[in-house]
Amino acid sequence: MTWMGHQPKDSGLNFCTARIERWYERICELDSGERHGTSIEMDADEFVVFFMFCYHLKDCIIKETDIPSNEVETFITQTPSLALCADIANGTKHFGIDEGRSFRSRNDLRMRPCVRLEGDKVRPGLLITKNDGTQLHAIDLARECMEKWVEFLTSHPQKEV
């Protein structure tokens, strides 16, 4: 992705976005059927790790840029894909969303490993089910999260130092 071309190579933000890109490439390889882990659970874990790093890019943005933290948090909450990403990251880390805290996406999510068969390709992944019964594949959500972060960061170019 070409979202961080305006960042110095040694910046913390560049480090964080490069890590997310690597995890995104991993799950894209899984989704393509070109690579598999040792089990369906291990493959699903790679998707979860992507969402954890993807959501926590916010911390790096807040620390490494002059973008106000409330603007970053509002962007996440108002962007459906990133709100789901936040709920996946927090729900996984804390084994659910604690009472008294709300889901950013306003969805009580359920996730389960899945496998899609397409011709001779076995495409492992993660199926996400929202409380209204809507299902989506994690790869589609991941793609949209990446697009939204790119849009956000490119709309906030950093000042030359």
Secondary structure by P-SEA (a helix, b strand, c coil): cccccccccccaaaaaaaaaaaaaaaaaaaaacccccccaaaaaaaaaaaaaaaaaaaaaaaacccccaaaaaaaaaacaaaaaaaaaaaaaaacccccccccccccbbbbbbbccccccbbbbbbbbbccccbbbbaaaaaaaaaaaaaaaaaacccccc
